[in-house]
Amino acid sequence: MALVLPRPSPDSAWVNCADVTPGRWLGIGTTTSSGASVEWFAREFLGRDDIEGIARMTRLAESVPPGSNRLLYVPYLQGERTPVWDPLARGVFIGLTAATSLPDLARAVFEGTAFALREVLEHGGANADAVEDIRAVGGGTQNELWNSIKAAVLRRPLRVLEFQETSAFGAALLAGMGTGVYSSPEETIWLARERCGGRTILPDPAWERHYDELFALYKQIYPRTREIMHRLGDTRQHGTSGRWPQS
């Protein structure tokens, strides 16, 4: 997630990069295992992490209500970057009961990755508060359920761009500025807006209410389990597998 800023963000959870336009900065917040969480679940629980496996995961998730029947997932499968910057952070399911189903688990994974994004956004402070919508690209944007969950969790419209190769497009526009093809950043901004149309997913107000309450709980999980995560992740004592040494 990136925000255009008038000055570097003072929040150490964000990475600050100078923009090509003088007087502007890019604040970048990034999660580590969003897509990886979905692929992991589809592979380990459903036996395949290809398009069909993820489509089956989505169908399962669609069959249960928002909130996954009071189940939360923390997507720290490979440690986490923004906002905790902790390589020893670990993934968590919390709220499991004897009634928890495979569809509950599937939806919780989609929701947990969205909660992680909201936590990134919250660390943007006033700059993030001013964001009216989220521009989204990447393979995950082809999943309509996931888009709808993100829109509701982030409480903002999600604009999915039709043109997905935005990094290459941006590099081409910068090259055009550098070689004089375009006379100003404003000209490239106009061109980008013309070429990068898309569809908008609006947040569902009923889902928002569910997710606001659950997000407040989600934010407490890492601080309250950090010490346990670190002991589980201490491979210096227990090896890279995380198993106790044999006596």
C-alpha positions as CSV (number, residue, x, y, z in Angstrom):
1,M,0.0,0.0,0.0
2,A,1.4,3.4,-1.0
3,L,0.3,7.0,0.0
4,V,1.5,10.2,-1.6
5,L,2.7,12.4,1.2
6,P,3.8,16.1,1.4
7,R,6.6,15.0,3.8
8,P,8.1,11.7,5.1
9,S,5.9,9.8,7.5
10,P,7.2,9.9,11.1
11,D,5.7,6.5,11.7
12,S,8.5,3.9,11.6
13,A,6.0,1.3,10.4
14,W,6.1,2.9,7.0
15,V,9.0,3.1,4.5
16,N,9.5,6.6,3.0
17,C,10.7,7.0,-0.5
18,A,11.3,10.3,-2.3
19,D,8.9,10.8,-5.2
20,V,10.1,12.0,-8.6
21,T,8.0,15.2,-8.1
22,P,9.9,17.6,-5.9
23,G,8.3,18.1,-2.5
24,R,6.4,14.8,-2.6
25,W,7.1,11.5,-0.8
26,L,5.7,8.0,-1.1
27,G,4.9,6.3,2.2
28,I,4.9,2.5,1.6
29,G,3.3,0.0,3.9
30,T,3.5,-3.7,3.0
31,T,2.3,-7.0,4.3
32,T,4.3,-10.2,3.8
33,S,1.8,-13.0,3.4
34,S,-1.5,-11.9,1.9
35,G,-1.5,-13.9,-1.3
36,A,0.7,-16.5,0.3
37,S,-1.9,-17.1,3.0
38,V,-4.6,-17.8,0.4
39,E,-2.2,-20.1,-1.6
40,W,-1.1,-21.9,1.6
41,F,-4.7,-22.6,2.7
42,A,-5.7,-23.8,-0.8
43,R,-2.7,-26.1,-1.0
44,E,-2.7,-27.5,2.5
45,F,-6.5,-27.7,3.2
46,L,-7.8,-28.3,-0.3
47,G,-4.9,-30.1,-2.0
48,R,-4.1,-27.5,-4.8
49,D,-3.1,-23.9,-4.9
50,D,-4.0,-23.2,-8.6
51,I,-6.9,-21.3,-10.0
52,E,-9.3,-24.1,-9.3
53,G,-8.1,-24.6,-5.7
54,I,-8.5,-20.9,-4.9
55,A,-11.9,-20.9,-6.6
56,R,-13.0,-23.7,-4.4
57,M,-11.7,-21.9,-1.3
58,T,-13.7,-18.8,-2.4
59,R,-16.9,-20.9,-2.8
60,L,-16.4,-22.3,0.7
61,A,-15.9,-18.8,2.1
62,E,-19.0,-17.4,0.4
63,S,-21.1,-20.0,2.2
64,V,-20.6,-18.5,5.7
65,P,-21.4,-15.0,7.0
66,P,-19.0,-12.1,7.5
67,G,-16.9,-12.7,10.6
68,S,-16.4,-16.4,9.8
69,N,-18.6,-17.4,12.8
70,R,-16.3,-15.5,15.3
71,L,-13.0,-16.9,13.9
72,L,-10.0,-14.7,13.4
73,Y,-6.8,-15.3,11.4
74,V,-3.5,-13.5,11.6
75,P,-1.6,-13.8,8.3
76,Y,2.0,-13.8,9.7
77,L,3.2,-16.9,7.9
78,Q,6.6,-15.5,7.0
79,G,7.0,-12.9,9.8
80,E,5.5,-9.5,9.1
81,R,6.6,-6.2,7.8
82,T,4.2,-3.2,8.3
83,P,3.3,-2.4,11.1
84,V,5.3,-4.8,13.4
85,W,8.5,-5.5,11.4
86,D,9.0,-8.8,13.2
87,P,10.6,-11.8,11.4
88,L,9.6,-14.1,14.3
89,A,5.9,-13.2,14.1
90,R,3.8,-16.3,13.4
91,G,0.3,-17.0,11.9
92,V,-2.6,-17.6,14.2
93,F,-6.2,-18.9,14.1
94,I,-8.0,-17.9,17.2
95,G,-11.7,-18.7,18.0
96,L,-11.7,-22.3,17.0
97,T,-14.5,-24.4,18.4
98,A,-15.9,-27.9,17.8
99,A,-18.3,-26.2,15.5
100,T,-15.7,-24.5,13.3
101,S,-16.0,-25.6,9.7
102,L,-13.7,-25.6,6.7
103,P,-15.7,-22.7,5.2
104,D,-15.2,-20.7,8.4
105,L,-11.4,-21.3,8.1
106,A,-11.4,-20.3,4.4
107,R,-13.3,-17.0,5.0
108,A,-11.2,-16.2,8.0
109,V,-8.1,-16.3,5.8
110,F,-9.5,-13.8,3.4
111,E,-10.7,-11.6,6.2
112,G,-7.4,-11.8,8.1
113,T,-5.4,-10.5,5.1
114,A,-7.9,-7.6,4.9
115,F,-7.5,-6.8,8.6
116,A,-3.7,-6.7,8.1
117,L,-4.2,-4.1,5.3
118,R,-6.4,-2.0,7.6
119,E,-3.8,-2.1,10.3
120,V,-1.3,-0.8,7.7
121,L,-3.7,2.0,6.7
122,E,-4.3,3.0,10.3
123,H,-0.6,3.7,10.7
124,G,-0.9,6.3,7.9
125,G,-2.5,8.7,10.4
126,A,-4.1,11.8,9.0
127,N,-2.8,11.1,5.5
128,A,-4.6,7.8,5.5
129,D,-7.8,9.4,6.9
130,A,-7.9,11.6,3.8
131,V,-7.9,8.6,1.4
132,E,-11.3,8.4,-0.3
133,D,-10.8,5.2,-2.2
134,I,-8.2,2.4,-2.7
135,R,-6.7,1.7,-6.2
136,A,-6.1,-2.0,-6.4
137,V,-4.0,-4.1,-8.8
138,G,-2.6,-7.7,-8.7
139,G,-3.9,-11.2,-9.2
140,G,-6.0,-11.1,-6.0
141,T,-8.2,-8.4,-7.5
142,Q,-9.8,-11.0,-9.8
143,N,-11.5,-12.5,-6.7
144,E,-14.8,-10.6,-6.2
145,L,-15.4,-12.0,-2.7
146,W,-11.9,-10.9,-1.5
147,N,-12.5,-7.4,-3.1
148,S,-15.8,-7.1,-1.2
149,I,-14.2,-8.1,2.1
150,K,-11.3,-5.6,1.6
151,A,-13.7,-2.8,0.7
152,A,-15.8,-3.4,3.9
153,V,-12.8,-3.9,6.2
154,L,-11.1,-0.8,4.9
155,R,-14.4,1.1,4.9
156,R,-13.6,2.6,1.5
157,P,-14.5,1.9,-2.1
158,L,-12.0,-0.4,-3.8
159,R,-11.2,0.7,-7.4
160,V,-9.9,-2.3,-9.3
161,L,-7.9,-1.1,-12.3
162,E,-8.5,-2.7,-15.7
163,F,-4.9,-2.2,-16.7
164,Q,-2.9,-4.3,-14.2
165,E,0.7,-3.7,-15.3
166,T,1.0,-0.4,-13.5
167,S,4.7,-0.8,-12.5
168,A,5.7,-1.1,-16.2
169,F,3.3,1.7,-17.2
170,G,4.7,4.0,-14.5
171,A,8.3,3.3,-15.6
172,A,7.3,4.1,-19.1
173,L,5.8,7.4,-18.1
174,L,8.9,8.3,-16.0
175,A,11.1,7.5,-19.0
176,G,8.8,9.8,-21.1
177,M,9.3,12.6,-18.6
178,G,13.1,12.1,-18.6
179,T,13.4,12.2,-22.4
180,G,11.1,15.1,-22.8
181,V,8.1,13.3,-24.3
182,Y,6.0,14.6,-21.5
183,S,6.5,18.2,-20.3
184,S,5.3,17.8,-16.7
185,P,4.2,15.3,-14.1
186,E,0.7,16.6,-14.5
187,E,0.6,15.4,-18.1
188,T,1.6,11.9,-17.1
189,I,-1.0,11.9,-14.3
190,W,-3.7,12.8,-16.8
191,L,-2.5,10.1,-19.1
192,A,-2.5,7.5,-16.3
193,R,-6.0,8.4,-15.3
194,E,-7.2,8.1,-18.9
195,R,-5.6,4.7,-19.4
196,C,-6.3,3.2,-16.0
197,G,-10.0,2.9,-15.7
198,G,-11.7,0.2,-13.7
199,R,-14.6,-1.0,-11.7
200,T,-15.5,0.1,-8.2
201,I,-16.5,-2.2,-5.3
202,L,-18.5,-0.3,-2.6
203,P,-18.3,-1.4,1.0
204,D,-21.3,-3.2,2.4
205,P,-22.5,-1.2,5.5
206,A,-23.7,-4.4,7.2
207,W,-20.3,-6.0,6.7
208,E,-18.6,-2.9,7.9
209,R,-20.3,-3.2,11.3
210,H,-19.2,-6.8,11.7
211,Y,-15.6,-6.0,10.7
212,D,-15.2,-3.0,12.9
213,E,-15.9,-5.0,16.0
214,L,-13.7,-7.9,14.9
215,F,-10.8,-5.6,13.8
216,A,-10.7,-4.2,17.3
217,L,-10.0,-7.7,18.6
218,Y,-7.6,-8.6,15.7
219,K,-5.3,-5.7,16.7
220,Q,-4.9,-7.2,20.2
221,I,-3.7,-10.6,19.0
222,Y,-0.1,-9.8,18.1
223,P,0.7,-7.7,21.2
224,R,-0.7,-10.4,23.4
225,T,0.9,-13.4,21.7
226,R,4.2,-11.8,20.6
227,E,6.3,-13.5,23.3
228,I,4.8,-16.9,22.5
229,M,5.4,-16.3,18.8
230,H,9.0,-15.5,19.4
231,R,9.6,-18.6,21.5
232,L,8.0,-20.8,18.8
233,G,10.1,-19.0,16.2
234,D,13.4,-19.3,18.0
235,T,15.2,-21.7,15.6
236,R,18.5,-21.2,17.4
237,Q,17.3,-23.6,20.1
238,H,14.9,-25.9,18.2
239,G,16.2,-26.0,14.6
240,T,14.6,-24.7,11.5
241,S,11.7,-27.2,11.7
242,G,10.5,-25.7,15.0
243,R,10.6,-29.2,16.5
244,W,12.2,-30.0,19.9
245,P,15.5,-31.8,19.6
246,Q,15.3,-35.6,20.2
247,S,16.9,-36.8,23.5
